[in-house]
Amino acid sequence: MDQKSIKDFLKLDWKKSLIFIILVLLNFIPAKTIFIISSGTFGTYHGFPFIFYASGNGFSKFNYFFLFLDLVIFYLLSCISVFVYGRIRARKK
């Protein structure tokens, strides 16, 4: 791939933005809610593929680096999905 095609691949448009927003909103749904038997409380984890927020049993932890990695991965997934959809649509014509 040359530099122009990489720029076109990563360039923001409404389709990529929409897919990215949907992925980010789905990311804030708790990935896993567990019941901690010893204390009788619930623990919640947010983030996929990297857990960037964990809370429960009197603690909470937020990791900005993992949140950043999740956002980068989601944007790349939205770029790939728009690219693949465009290729499939071009073949059908």
PDB file of N, CA, C and O in Angstrom:
ATOM      1  N   MET A   1       0.844  -1.187   0.000  1.00  0.00           N
ATOM      2  CA  MET A   1       0.000   0.000   0.000  1.00  0.00           C
ATOM      3  C   MET A   1       0.884   1.243   0.000  1.00  0.00           C
ATOM      4  O   MET A   1       1.878   1.318   0.722  1.00  0.00           O
ATOM      5  N   ASP A   2       0.512   2.185  -0.800  1.00  0.00           N
ATOM      6  CA  ASP A   2       1.261   3.430  -0.791  1.00  0.00           C
ATOM      7  C   ASP A   2       0.665   4.391   0.233  1.00  0.00           C
ATOM      8  O   ASP A   2      -0.356   4.099   0.857  1.00  0.00           O
ATOM      9  N   GLN A   3       1.311   5.531   0.392  1.00  0.00           N
ATOM     10  CA  GLN A   3       0.918   6.467   1.449  1.00  0.00           C
ATOM     11  C   GLN A   3      -0.481   7.037   1.215  1.00  0.00           C
ATOM     12  O   GLN A   3      -1.218   7.264   2.175  1.00  0.00           O
ATOM     13  N   LYS A   4      -0.857   7.270  -0.040  1.00  0.00           N
ATOM     14  CA  LYS A   4      -2.182   7.821  -0.330  1.00  0.00           C
ATOM     15  C   LYS A   4      -3.286   6.829   0.032  1.00  0.00           C
ATOM     16  O   LYS A   4      -4.315   7.221   0.581  1.00  0.00           O
ATOM     17  N   SER A   5      -3.080   5.557  -0.270  1.00  0.00           N
ATOM     18  CA  SER A   5      -4.109   4.575   0.051  1.00  0.00           C
ATOM     19  C   SER A   5      -4.236   4.359   1.561  1.00  0.00           C
ATOM     20  O   SER A   5      -5.325   4.085   2.064  1.00  0.00           O
ATOM     21  N   ILE A   6      -3.128   4.483   2.273  1.00  0.00           N
ATOM     22  CA  ILE A   6      -3.199   4.390   3.741  1.00  0.00           C
ATOM     23  C   ILE A   6      -3.963   5.571   4.307  1.00  0.00           C
ATOM     24  O   ILE A   6      -4.769   5.409   5.223  1.00  0.00           O
ATOM     25  N   LYS A   7      -3.714   6.771   3.763  1.00  0.00           N
ATOM     26  CA  LYS A   7      -4.453   7.953   4.220  1.00  0.00           C
ATOM     27  C   LYS A   7      -5.946   7.804   3.934  1.00  0.00           C
ATOM     28  O   LYS A   7      -6.779   8.152   4.770  1.00  0.00           O
ATOM     29  N   ASP A   8      -6.280   7.286   2.751  1.00  0.00           N
ATOM     30  CA  ASP A   8      -7.688   7.074   2.413  1.00  0.00           C
ATOM     31  C   ASP A   8      -8.319   6.022   3.323  1.00  0.00           C
ATOM     32  O   ASP A   8      -9.477   6.141   3.722  1.00  0.00           O
ATOM     33  N   PHE A   9      -7.540   4.995   3.640  1.00  0.00           N
ATOM     34  CA  PHE A   9      -8.031   3.936   4.526  1.00  0.00           C
ATOM     35  C   PHE A   9      -8.346   4.484   5.919  1.00  0.00           C
ATOM     36  O   PHE A   9      -9.348   4.100   6.523  1.00  0.00           O
ATOM     37  N   LEU A  10      -7.503   5.373   6.427  1.00  0.00           N
ATOM     38  CA  LEU A  10      -7.675   5.905   7.787  1.00  0.00           C
ATOM     39  C   LEU A  10      -8.496   7.190   7.846  1.00  0.00           C
ATOM     40  O   LEU A  10      -8.833   7.653   8.936  1.00  0.00           O
ATOM     41  N   LYS A  11      -8.822   7.772   6.691  1.00  0.00           N
ATOM     42  CA  LYS A  11      -9.560   9.037   6.675  1.00  0.00           C
ATOM     43  C   LYS A  11     -10.948   8.853   7.287  1.00  0.00           C
ATOM     44  O   LYS A  11     -11.646   7.879   7.004  1.00  0.00           O
ATOM     45  N   LEU A  12     -11.323   9.796   8.117  1.00  0.00           N
ATOM     46  CA  LEU A  12     -12.603   9.727   8.822  1.00  0.00           C
ATOM     47  C   LEU A  12     -13.749  10.083   7.872  1.00  0.00           C
ATOM     48  O   LEU A  12     -13.669  11.067   7.136  1.00  0.00           O
ATOM     49  N   ASP A  13     -14.806   9.284   7.892  1.00  0.00           N
ATOM     50  CA  ASP A  13     -16.038   9.601   7.192  1.00  0.00           C
ATOM     51  C   ASP A  13     -17.211   9.170   8.076  1.00  0.00           C
ATOM     52  O   ASP A  13     -17.006   8.639   9.167  1.00  0.00           O
ATOM     53  N   TRP A  14     -18.415   9.395   7.613  1.00  0.00           N
ATOM     54  CA  TRP A  14     -19.579   9.158   8.480  1.00  0.00           C
ATOM     55  C   TRP A  14     -19.784   7.679   8.768  1.00  0.00           C
ATOM     56  O   TRP A  14     -20.252   7.327   9.851  1.00  0.00           O
ATOM     57  N   LYS A  15     -19.445   6.800   7.821  1.00  0.00           N
ATOM     58  CA  LYS A  15     -19.626   5.362   8.053  1.00  0.00           C
ATOM     59  C   LYS A  15     -18.678   4.859   9.140  1.00  0.00           C
ATOM     60  O   LYS A  15     -19.077   4.116  10.037  1.00  0.00           O
ATOM     61  N   LYS A  16     -17.430   5.275   9.043  1.00  0.00           N
ATOM     62  CA  LYS A  16     -16.449   4.875  10.058  1.00  0.00           C
ATOM     63  C   LYS A  16     -16.807   5.469  11.418  1.00  0.00           C
ATOM     64  O   LYS A  16     -16.661   4.815  12.451  1.00  0.00           O
ATOM     65  N   SER A  17     -17.272   6.706  11.403  1.00  0.00           N
ATOM     66  CA  SER A  17     -17.663   7.350  12.665  1.00  0.00           C
ATOM     67  C   SER A  17     -18.826   6.618  13.319  1.00  0.00           C
ATOM     68  O   SER A  17     -18.822   6.402  14.531  1.00  0.00           O
ATOM     69  N   LEU A  18     -19.808   6.240  12.535  1.00  0.00           N
ATOM     70  CA  LEU A  18     -20.972   5.548  13.073  1.00  0.00           C
ATOM     71  C   LEU A  18     -20.586   4.190  13.672  1.00  0.00           C
ATOM     72  O   LEU A  18     -21.006   3.853  14.779  1.00  0.00           O
ATOM     73  N   ILE A  19     -19.795   3.427  12.943  1.00  0.00           N
ATOM     74  CA  ILE A  19     -19.357   2.122  13.453  1.00  0.00           C
ATOM     75  C   ILE A  19     -18.511   2.298  14.701  1.00  0.00           C
ATOM     76  O   ILE A  19     -18.654   1.536  15.658  1.00  0.00           O
ATOM     77  N   PHE A  20     -17.632   3.290  14.705  1.00  0.00           N
ATOM     78  CA  PHE A  20     -16.783   3.559  15.862  1.00  0.00           C
ATOM     79  C   PHE A  20     -17.620   3.918  17.092  1.00  0.00           C
ATOM     80  O   PHE A  20     -17.361   3.417  18.186  1.00  0.00           O
ATOM     81  N   ILE A  21     -18.608   4.773  16.920  1.00  0.00           N
ATOM     82  CA  ILE A  21     -19.466   5.176  18.043  1.00  0.00           C
ATOM     83  C   ILE A  21     -20.238   3.977  18.584  1.00  0.00           C
ATOM     84  O   ILE A  21     -20.361   3.823  19.799  1.00  0.00           O
ATOM     85  N   ILE A  22     -20.753   3.135  17.708  1.00  0.00           N
ATOM     86  CA  ILE A  22     -21.473   1.931  18.155  1.00  0.00           C
ATOM     87  C   ILE A  22     -20.545   1.020  18.952  1.00  0.00           C
ATOM     88  O   ILE A  22     -20.936   0.511  20.002  1.00  0.00           O
ATOM     89  N   LEU A  23     -19.328   0.809  18.471  1.00  0.00           N
ATOM     90  CA  LEU A  23     -18.376  -0.037  19.186  1.00  0.00           C
ATOM     91  C   LEU A  23     -18.006   0.546  20.546  1.00  0.00           C
ATOM     92  O   LEU A  23     -17.887  -0.186  21.528  1.00  0.00           O
ATOM     93  N   VAL A  24     -17.824   1.864  20.601  1.00  0.00           N
ATOM     94  CA  VAL A  24     -17.486   2.503  21.879  1.00  0.00           C
ATOM     95  C   VAL A  24     -18.640   2.380  22.860  1.00  0.00           C
ATOM     96  O   VAL A  24     -18.421   2.097  24.038  1.00  0.00           O
ATOM     97  N   LEU A  25     -19.857   2.586  22.397  1.00  0.00           N
ATOM     98  CA  LEU A  25     -21.010   2.456  23.295  1.00  0.00           C
ATOM     99  C   LEU A  25     -21.170   1.022  23.791  1.00  0.00           C
ATOM    100  O   LEU A  25     -21.512   0.801  24.953  1.00  0.00           O
ATOM    101  N   LEU A  26     -20.927   0.057  22.923  1.00  0.00           N
ATOM    102  CA  LEU A  26     -20.987  -1.335  23.357  1.00  0.00           C
ATOM    103  C   LEU A  26     -19.870  -1.655  24.349  1.00  0.00           C
ATOM    104  O   LEU A  26     -20.019  -2.536  25.196  1.00  0.00           O
ATOM    105  N   ASN A  27     -18.774  -0.953  24.242  1.00  0.00           N
ATOM    106  CA  ASN A  27     -17.641  -1.176  25.137  1.00  0.00           C
ATOM    107  C   ASN A  27     -17.943  -0.752  26.571  1.00  0.00           C
ATOM    108  O   ASN A  27     -17.347  -1.290  27.504  1.00  0.00           O
ATOM    109  N   PHE A  28     -18.845   0.189  26.765  1.00  0.00           N
ATOM    110  CA  PHE A  28     -19.150   0.656  28.106  1.00  0.00           C
ATOM    111  C   PHE A  28     -20.208  -0.194  28.808  1.00  0.00           C
ATOM    112  O   PHE A  28     -20.533   0.058  29.968  1.00  0.00           O
ATOM    113  N   ILE A  29     -20.746  -1.194  28.117  1.00  0.00           N
ATOM    114  CA  ILE A  29     -21.585  -2.180  28.786  1.00  0.00           C
ATOM    115  C   ILE A  29     -20.646  -3.064  29.591  1.00  0.00           C
ATOM    116  O   ILE A  29     -19.612  -3.485  29.071  1.00  0.00           O
ATOM    117  N   PRO A  30     -20.971  -3.354  30.826  1.00  0.00           N
ATOM    118  CA  PRO A  30     -20.046  -4.172  31.630  1.00  0.00           C
ATOM    119  C   PRO A  30     -19.714  -5.495  30.940  1.00  0.00           C
ATOM    120  O   PRO A  30     -20.606  -6.253  30.560  1.00  0.00           O
ATOM    121  N   ALA A  31     -18.442  -5.752  30.788  1.00  0.00           N
ATOM    122  CA  ALA A  31     -17.998  -6.988  30.146  1.00  0.00           C
ATOM    123  C   ALA A  31     -18.277  -8.188  31.030  1.00  0.00           C
ATOM    124  O   ALA A  31     -18.603  -9.272  30.546  1.00  0.00           O
ATOM    125  N   LYS A  32     -18.148  -7.985  32.308  1.00  0.00           N
ATOM    126  CA  LYS A  32     -18.333  -9.099  33.217  1.00  0.00           C
ATOM    127  C   LYS A  32     -18.740  -8.541  34.570  1.00  0.00           C
ATOM    128  O   LYS A  32     -18.083  -7.647  35.103  1.00  0.00           O
ATOM    129  N   THR A  33     -19.801  -9.057  35.111  1.00  0.00           N
ATOM    130  CA  THR A  33     -20.217  -8.706  36.459  1.00  0.00           C
ATOM    131  C   THR A  33     -20.159  -9.985  37.279  1.00  0.00           C
ATOM    132  O   THR A  33     -20.831 -10.969  36.970  1.00  0.00           O
ATOM    133  N   ILE A  34     -19.359  -9.956  38.309  1.00  0.00           N
ATOM    134  CA  ILE A  34     -19.203 -11.151  39.129  1.00  0.00           C
ATOM    135  C   ILE A  34     -19.628 -10.862  40.556  1.00  0.00           C
ATOM    136  O   ILE A  34     -19.541  -9.726  41.022  1.00  0.00           O
ATOM    137  N   PHE A  35     -20.077 -11.866  41.229  1.00  0.00           N
ATOM    138  CA  PHE A  35     -20.464 -11.760  42.628  1.00  0.00           C
ATOM    139  C   PHE A  35     -19.303 -12.267  43.475  1.00  0.00           C
ATOM    140  O   PHE A  35     -18.891 -13.422  43.366  1.00  0.00           O
ATOM    141  N   ILE A  36     -18.793 -11.392  44.308  1.00  0.00           N
ATOM    142  CA  ILE A  36     -17.675 -11.752  45.163  1.00  0.00           C
ATOM    143  C   ILE A  36     -18.248 -12.343  46.444  1.00  0.00           C
ATOM    144  O   ILE A  36     -18.823 -11.626  47.263  1.00  0.00           O
ATOM    145  N   ILE A  37     -18.091 -13.646  46.612  1.00  0.00           N
ATOM    146  CA  ILE A  37     -18.746 -14.379  47.697  1.00  0.00           C
ATOM    147  C   ILE A  37     -18.252 -13.930  49.068  1.00  0.00           C
ATOM    148  O   ILE A  37     -19.044 -13.815  50.004  1.00  0.00           O
ATOM    149  N   SER A  38     -16.960 -13.678  49.194  1.00  0.00           N
ATOM    150  CA  SER A  38     -16.404 -13.377  50.512  1.00  0.00           C
ATOM    151  C   SER A  38     -16.982 -12.101  51.115  1.00  0.00           C
ATOM    152  O   SER A  38     -17.151 -12.016  52.331  1.00  0.00           O
ATOM    153  N   SER A  39     -17.287 -11.107  50.280  1.00  0.00           N
ATOM    154  CA  SER A  39     -17.802  -9.852  50.824  1.00  0.00           C
ATOM    155  C   SER A  39     -19.275  -9.622  50.505  1.00  0.00           C
ATOM    156  O   SER A  39     -19.893  -8.717  51.067  1.00  0.00           O
ATOM    157  N   GLY A  40     -19.844 -10.425  49.616  1.00  0.00           N
ATOM    158  CA  GLY A  40     -21.250 -10.251  49.257  1.00  0.00           C
ATOM    159  C   GLY A  40     -21.490  -9.059  48.365  1.00  0.00           C
ATOM    160  O   GLY A  40     -22.605  -8.538  48.328  1.00  0.00           O
ATOM    161  N   THR A  41     -20.472  -8.606  47.637  1.00  0.00           N
ATOM    162  CA  THR A  41     -20.624  -7.469  46.725  1.00  0.00           C
ATOM    163  C   THR A  41     -20.410  -7.928  45.291  1.00  0.00           C
ATOM    164  O   THR A  41     -19.999  -9.060  45.035  1.00  0.00           O
ATOM    165  N   PHE A  42     -20.695  -7.036  44.376  1.00  0.00           N
ATOM    166  CA  PHE A  42     -20.511  -7.315  42.959  1.00  0.00           C
ATOM    167  C   PHE A  42     -19.262  -6.607  42.450  1.00  0.00           C
ATOM    168  O   PHE A  42     -18.948  -5.500  42.886  1.00  0.00           O
ATOM    169  N   GLY A  43     -18.557  -7.242  41.533  1.00  0.00           N
ATOM    170  CA  GLY A  43     -17.428  -6.632  40.851  1.00  0.00           C
ATOM    171  C   GLY A  43     -17.775  -6.468  39.384  1.00  0.00           C
ATOM    172  O   GLY A  43     -18.368  -7.362  38.781  1.00  0.00           O
ATOM    173  N   THR A  44     -17.412  -5.337  38.808  1.00  0.00           N
ATOM    174  CA  THR A  44     -17.758  -5.039  37.431  1.00  0.00           C
ATOM    175  C   THR A  44     -16.500  -4.677  36.654  1.00  0.00           C
ATOM    176  O   THR A  44     -15.632  -3.954  37.143  1.00  0.00           O
ATOM    177  N   TYR A  45     -16.421  -5.194  35.437  1.00  0.00           N
ATOM    178  CA  TYR A  45     -15.301  -4.903  34.552  1.00  0.00           C
ATOM    179  C   TYR A  45     -15.825  -4.283  33.272  1.00  0.00           C
ATOM    180  O   TYR A  45     -16.788  -4.781  32.689  1.00  0.00           O
ATOM    181  N   HIS A  46     -15.196  -3.192  32.825  1.00  0.00           N
ATOM    182  CA  HIS A  46     -15.569  -2.523  31.577  1.00  0.00           C
ATOM    183  C   HIS A  46     -14.377  -2.557  30.642  1.00  0.00           C
ATOM    184  O   HIS A  46     -13.241  -2.323  31.054  1.00  0.00           O
ATOM    185  N   GLY A  47     -14.645  -2.849  29.385  1.00  0.00           N
ATOM    186  CA  GLY A  47     -13.613  -2.807  28.371  1.00  0.00           C
ATOM    187  C   GLY A  47     -13.436  -4.122  27.657  1.00  0.00           C
ATOM    188  O   GLY A  47     -13.472  -5.195  28.260  1.00  0.00           O
ATOM    189  N   PHE A  48     -13.243  -4.016  26.347  1.00  0.00           N
ATOM    190  CA  PHE A  48     -12.926  -5.170  25.528  1.00  0.00           C
ATOM    191  C   PHE A  48     -12.115  -4.675  24.352  1.00  0.00           C
ATOM    192  O   PHE A  48     -12.548  -3.701  23.736  1.00  0.00           O
ATOM    193  N   PRO A  49     -11.030  -5.221  23.992  1.00  0.00           N
ATOM    194  CA  PRO A  49     -10.393  -6.423  24.503  1.00  0.00           C
ATOM    195  C   PRO A  49      -9.569  -6.194  25.767  1.00  0.00           C
ATOM    196  O   PRO A  49      -9.185  -7.155  26.434  1.00  0.00           O
ATOM    197  N   PHE A  50      -9.295  -4.944  26.102  1.00  0.00           N
ATOM    198  CA  PHE A  50      -8.538  -4.652  27.311  1.00  0.00           C
ATOM    199  C   PHE A  50      -9.465  -4.058  28.362  1.00  0.00           C
ATOM    200  O   PHE A  50     -10.223  -3.135  28.064  1.00  0.00           O
ATOM    201  N   ILE A  51      -9.419  -4.564  29.565  1.00  0.00           N
ATOM    202  CA  ILE A  51     -10.273  -4.051  30.645  1.00  0.00           C
ATOM    203  C   ILE A  51      -9.655  -2.761  31.168  1.00  0.00           C
ATOM    204  O   ILE A  51      -8.576  -2.773  31.760  1.00  0.00           O
ATOM    205  N   PHE A  52     -10.359  -1.631  30.941  1.00  0.00           N
ATOM    206  CA  PHE A  52      -9.805  -0.347  31.348  1.00  0.00           C
ATOM    207  C   PHE A  52     -10.400   0.153  32.660  1.00  0.00           C
ATOM    208  O   PHE A  52      -9.874   1.098  33.248  1.00  0.00           O
ATOM    209  N   TYR A  53     -11.490  -0.464  33.134  1.00  0.00           N
ATOM    210  CA  TYR A  53     -12.083  -0.039  34.404  1.00  0.00           C
ATOM    211  C   TYR A  53     -12.587  -1.266  35.145  1.00  0.00           C
ATOM    212  O   TYR A  53     -13.320  -2.088  34.597  1.00  0.00           O
ATOM    213  N   ALA A  54     -12.183  -1.369  36.387  1.00  0.00           N
ATOM    214  CA  ALA A  54     -12.643  -2.460  37.241  1.00  0.00           C
ATOM    215  C   ALA A  54     -13.060  -1.864  38.576  1.00  0.00           C
ATOM    216  O   ALA A  54     -12.399  -0.975  39.113  1.00  0.00           O
ATOM    217  N   SER A  55     -14.164  -2.371  39.098  1.00  0.00           N
ATOM    218  CA  SER A  55     -14.620  -1.879  40.398  1.00  0.00           C
ATOM    219  C   SER A  55     -15.313  -3.006  41.145  1.00  0.00           C
ATOM    220  O   SER A  55     -15.754  -3.993  40.557  1.00  0.00           O
ATOM    221  N   GLY A  56     -15.395  -2.832  42.440  1.00  0.00           N
ATOM    222  CA  GLY A  56     -16.060  -3.808  43.282  1.00  0.00           C
ATOM    223  C   GLY A  56     -15.271  -4.070  44.539  1.00  0.00           C
ATOM    224  O   GLY A  56     -14.056  -3.870  44.578  1.00  0.00           O
ATOM    225  N   ASN A  57     -15.972  -4.522  45.576  1.00  0.00           N
ATOM    226  CA  ASN A  57     -15.343  -4.873  46.839  1.00  0.00           C
ATOM    227  C   ASN A  57     -14.549  -3.705  47.418  1.00  0.00           C
ATOM    228  O   ASN A  57     -13.491  -3.903  48.015  1.00  0.00           O
ATOM    229  N   GLY A  58     -15.048  -2.518  47.245  1.00  0.00           N
ATOM    230  CA  GLY A  58     -14.412  -1.338  47.826  1.00  0.00           C
ATOM    231  C   GLY A  58     -13.245  -0.792  47.033  1.00  0.00           C
ATOM    232  O   GLY A  58     -12.505   0.044  47.553  1.00  0.00           O
ATOM    233  N   PHE A  59     -13.045  -1.222  45.802  1.00  0.00           N
ATOM    234  CA  PHE A  59     -11.944  -0.695  45.002  1.00  0.00           C
ATOM    235  C   PHE A  59     -12.453  -0.290  43.633  1.00  0.00           C
ATOM    236  O   PHE A  59     -13.511  -0.735  43.187  1.00  0.00           O
ATOM    237  N   SER A  60     -11.697   0.543  42.986  1.00  0.00           N
ATOM    238  CA  SER A  60     -11.934   0.844  41.576  1.00  0.00           C
ATOM    239  C   SER A  60     -10.592   1.201  40.947  1.00  0.00           C
ATOM    240  O   SER A  60      -9.735   1.818  41.579  1.00  0.00           O
ATOM    241  N   LYS A  61     -10.432   0.804  39.709  1.00  0.00           N
ATOM    242  CA  LYS A  61      -9.178   1.049  39.015  1.00  0.00           C
ATOM    243  C   LYS A  61      -9.485   1.438  37.586  1.00  0.00           C
ATOM    244  O   LYS A  61     -10.266   0.769  36.909  1.00  0.00           O
ATOM    245  N   PHE A  62      -8.874   2.518  37.122  1.00  0.00           N
ATOM    246  CA  PHE A  62      -9.057   2.989  35.755  1.00  0.00           C
ATOM    247  C   PHE A  62      -7.692   3.047  35.083  1.00  0.00           C
ATOM    248  O   PHE A  62      -6.741   3.591  35.645  1.00  0.00           O
ATOM    249  N   ASN A  63      -7.596   2.481  33.870  1.00  0.00           N
ATOM    250  CA  ASN A  63      -6.338   2.443  33.143  1.00  0.00           C
ATOM    251  C   ASN A  63      -6.520   3.203  31.827  1.00  0.00           C
ATOM    252  O   ASN A  63      -7.200   2.716  30.924  1.00  0.00           O
ATOM    253  N   TYR A  64      -5.916   4.395  31.711  1.00  0.00           N
ATOM    254  CA  TYR A  64      -6.054   5.224  30.517  1.00  0.00           C
ATOM    255  C   TYR A  64      -5.384   4.600  29.301  1.00  0.00           C
ATOM    256  O   TYR A  64      -5.875   4.744  28.182  1.00  0.00           O
ATOM    257  N   PHE A  65      -4.280   3.915  29.507  1.00  0.00           N
ATOM    258  CA  PHE A  65      -3.580   3.291  28.386  1.00  0.00           C
ATOM    259  C   PHE A  65      -4.444   2.208  27.733  1.00  0.00           C
ATOM    260  O   PHE A  65      -4.511   2.125  26.506  1.00  0.00           O
ATOM    261  N   PHE A  66      -5.100   1.383  28.544  1.00  0.00           N
ATOM    262  CA  PHE A  66      -5.971   0.349  27.988  1.00  0.00           C
ATOM    263  C   PHE A  66      -7.188   0.958  27.291  1.00  0.00           C
ATOM    264  O   PHE A  66      -7.651   0.426  26.282  1.00  0.00           O
ATOM    265  N   LEU A  67      -7.708   2.061  27.817  1.00  0.00           N
ATOM    266  CA  LEU A  67      -8.808   2.750  27.137  1.00  0.00           C
ATOM    267  C   LEU A  67      -8.340   3.256  25.776  1.00  0.00           C
ATOM    268  O   LEU A  67      -9.053   3.114  24.782  1.00  0.00           O
ATOM    269  N   PHE A  68      -7.161   3.838  25.729  1.00  0.00           N
ATOM    270  CA  PHE A  68      -6.601   4.316  24.466  1.00  0.00           C
ATOM    271  C   PHE A  68      -6.438   3.159  23.473  1.00  0.00           C
ATOM    272  O   PHE A  68      -6.793   3.294  22.302  1.00  0.00           O
ATOM    273  N   LEU A  69      -5.905   2.030  23.936  1.00  0.00           N
ATOM    274  CA  LEU A  69      -5.747   0.867  23.057  1.00  0.00           C
ATOM    275  C   LEU A  69      -7.092   0.372  22.536  1.00  0.00           C
ATOM    276  O   LEU A  69      -7.214   0.029  21.360  1.00  0.00           O
ATOM    277  N   ASP A  70      -8.101   0.333  23.402  1.00  0.00           N
ATOM    278  CA  ASP A  70      -9.442  -0.072  22.961  1.00  0.00           C
ATOM    279  C   ASP A  70      -9.961   0.858  21.867  1.00  0.00           C
ATOM    280  O   ASP A  70     -10.514   0.391  20.871  1.00  0.00           O
ATOM    281  N   LEU A  71      -9.789   2.161  22.040  1.00  0.00           N
ATOM    282  CA  LEU A  71     -10.284   3.124  21.049  1.00  0.00           C
ATOM    283  C   LEU A  71      -9.550   2.976  19.715  1.00  0.00           C
ATOM    284  O   LEU A  71     -10.169   3.054  18.654  1.00  0.00           O
ATOM    285  N   VAL A  72      -8.242   2.764  19.766  1.00  0.00           N
ATOM    286  CA  VAL A  72      -7.474   2.572  18.531  1.00  0.00           C
ATOM    287  C   VAL A  72      -7.935   1.304  17.815  1.00  0.00           C
ATOM    288  O   VAL A  72      -8.121   1.311  16.598  1.00  0.00           O
ATOM    289  N   ILE A  73      -8.118   0.237  18.553  1.00  0.00           N
ATOM    290  CA  ILE A  73      -8.575  -1.017  17.956  1.00  0.00           C
ATOM    291  C   ILE A  73      -9.964  -0.851  17.344  1.00  0.00           C
ATOM    292  O   ILE A  73     -10.223  -1.355  16.251  1.00  0.00           O
ATOM    293  N   PHE A  74     -10.856  -0.150  18.039  1.00  0.00           N
ATOM    294  CA  PHE A  74     -12.201   0.058  17.506  1.00  0.00           C
ATOM    295  C   PHE A  74     -12.178   0.901  16.234  1.00  0.00           C
ATOM    296  O   PHE A  74     -12.939   0.635  15.304  1.00  0.00           O
ATOM    297  N   TYR A  75     -11.314   1.916  16.184  1.00  0.00           N
ATOM    298  CA  TYR A  75     -11.241   2.722  14.974  1.00  0.00           C
ATOM    299  C   TYR A  75     -10.693   1.899  13.810  1.00  0.00           C
ATOM    300  O   TYR A  75     -11.189   1.996  12.688  1.00  0.00           O
ATOM    301  N   LEU A  76      -9.670   1.091  14.080  1.00  0.00           N
ATOM    302  CA  LEU A  76      -9.134   0.236  13.016  1.00  0.00           C
ATOM    303  C   LEU A  76     -10.170  -0.780  12.548  1.00  0.00           C
ATOM    304  O   LEU A  76     -10.254  -1.072  11.355  1.00  0.00           O
ATOM    305  N   LEU A  77     -10.953  -1.316  13.468  1.00  0.00           N
ATOM    306  CA  LEU A  77     -12.033  -2.237  13.079  1.00  0.00           C
ATOM    307  C   LEU A  77     -13.079  -1.538  12.210  1.00  0.00           C
ATOM    308  O   LEU A  77     -13.583  -2.126  11.253  1.00  0.00           O
ATOM    309  N   SER A  78     -13.403  -0.305  12.535  1.00  0.00           N
ATOM    310  CA  SER A  78     -14.375   0.424  11.718  1.00  0.00           C
ATOM    311  C   SER A  78     -13.796   0.708  10.333  1.00  0.00           C
ATOM    312  O   SER A  78     -14.523   0.636   9.342  1.00  0.00           O
ATOM    313  N   CYS A  79     -12.507   1.029  10.243  1.00  0.00           N
ATOM    314  CA  CYS A  79     -11.873   1.248   8.942  1.00  0.00           C
ATOM    315  C   CYS A  79     -11.869  -0.037   8.113  1.00  0.00           C
ATOM    316  O   CYS A  79     -12.168  -0.013   6.919  1.00  0.00           O
ATOM    317  N   ILE A  80     -11.531  -1.148   8.748  1.00  0.00           N
ATOM    318  CA  ILE A  80     -11.493  -2.429   8.038  1.00  0.00           C
ATOM    319  C   ILE A  80     -12.885  -2.823   7.558  1.00  0.00           C
ATOM    320  O   ILE A  80     -13.041  -3.300   6.434  1.00  0.00           O
ATOM    321  N   SER A  81     -13.897  -2.628   8.404  1.00  0.00           N
ATOM    322  CA  SER A  81     -15.248  -3.026   8.010  1.00  0.00           C
ATOM    323  C   SER A  81     -15.763  -2.190   6.841  1.00  0.00           C
ATOM    324  O   SER A  81     -16.411  -2.731   5.945  1.00  0.00           O
ATOM    325  N   VAL A  82     -15.489  -0.887   6.828  1.00  0.00           N
ATOM    326  CA  VAL A  82     -15.912  -0.045   5.705  1.00  0.00           C
ATOM    327  C   VAL A  82     -15.142  -0.429   4.442  1.00  0.00           C
ATOM    328  O   VAL A  82     -15.713  -0.446   3.352  1.00  0.00           O
ATOM    329  N   PHE A  83     -13.866  -0.735   4.576  1.00  0.00           N
ATOM    330  CA  PHE A  83     -13.049  -1.150   3.433  1.00  0.00           C
ATOM    331  C   PHE A  83     -13.564  -2.457   2.832  1.00  0.00           C
ATOM    332  O   PHE A  83     -13.713  -2.564   1.615  1.00  0.00           O
ATOM    333  N   VAL A  84     -13.831  -3.440   3.672  1.00  0.00           N
ATOM    334  CA  VAL A  84     -14.318  -4.735   3.195  1.00  0.00           C
ATOM    335  C   VAL A  84     -15.700  -4.584   2.560  1.00  0.00           C
ATOM    336  O   VAL A  84     -15.973  -5.176   1.516  1.00  0.00           O
ATOM    337  N   TYR A  85     -16.566  -3.799   3.184  1.00  0.00           N
ATOM    338  CA  TYR A  85     -17.900  -3.577   2.621  1.00  0.00           C
ATOM    339  C   TYR A  85     -17.799  -2.913   1.249  1.00  0.00           C
ATOM    340  O   TYR A  85     -18.536  -3.270   0.330  1.00  0.00           O
ATOM    341  N   GLY A  86     -16.894  -1.957   1.110  1.00  0.00           N
ATOM    342  CA  GLY A  86     -16.703  -1.296  -0.185  1.00  0.00           C
ATOM    343  C   GLY A  86     -16.203  -2.247  -1.249  1.00  0.00           C
ATOM    344  O   GLY A  86     -16.624  -2.163  -2.403  1.00  0.00           O
ATOM    345  N   ARG A  87     -15.311  -3.149  -0.881  1.00  0.00           N
ATOM    346  CA  ARG A  87     -14.791  -4.131  -1.837  1.00  0.00           C
ATOM    347  C   ARG A  87     -15.891  -5.116  -2.243  1.00  0.00           C
ATOM    348  O   ARG A  87     -16.009  -5.458  -3.420  1.00  0.00           O
ATOM    349  N   ILE A  88     -16.680  -5.566  -1.297  1.00  0.00           N
ATOM    350  CA  ILE A  88     -17.762  -6.502  -1.626  1.00  0.00           C
ATOM    351  C   ILE A  88     -18.800  -5.820  -2.508  1.00  0.00           C
ATOM    352  O   ILE A  88     -19.297  -6.417  -3.463  1.00  0.00           O
ATOM    353  N   ARG A  89     -19.118  -4.597  -2.195  1.00  0.00           N
ATOM    354  CA  ARG A  89     -20.106  -3.869  -2.974  1.00  0.00           C
ATOM    355  C   ARG A  89     -19.603  -3.594  -4.406  1.00  0.00           C
ATOM    356  O   ARG A  89     -20.384  -3.617  -5.357  1.00  0.00           O
ATOM    357  N   ALA A  90     -18.298  -3.337  -4.548  1.00  0.00           N
ATOM    358  CA  ALA A  90     -17.729  -3.083  -5.872  1.00  0.00           C
ATOM    359  C   ALA A  90     -17.745  -4.359  -6.720  1.00  0.00           C
ATOM    360  O   ALA A  90     -17.910  -4.282  -7.937  1.00  0.00           O
ATOM    361  N   ARG A  91     -17.578  -5.514  -6.106  1.00  0.00           N
ATOM    362  CA  ARG A  91     -17.607  -6.774  -6.860  1.00  0.00           C
ATOM    363  C   ARG A  91     -18.998  -7.098  -7.386  1.00  0.00           C
ATOM    364  O   ARG A  91     -19.136  -7.706  -8.448  1.00  0.00           O
ATOM    365  N   LYS A  92     -20.030  -6.695  -6.646  1.00  0.00           N
ATOM    366  CA  LYS A  92     -21.399  -7.013  -7.055  1.00  0.00           C
ATOM    367  C   LYS A  92     -21.847  -6.181  -8.251  1.00  0.00           C
ATOM    368  O   LYS A  92     -22.776  -6.569  -8.961  1.00  0.00           O
ATOM    369  N   LYS A  93     -21.195  -5.038  -8.482  1.00  0.00           N
ATOM    370  CA  LYS A  93     -21.607  -4.169  -9.596  1.00  0.00           C
ATOM    371  C   LYS A  93     -21.076  -4.652 -10.906  1.00  0.00           C
ATOM    372  O   LYS A  93     -21.330  -4.035 -11.940  1.00  0.00           O
TER     373      LYS A  93
END
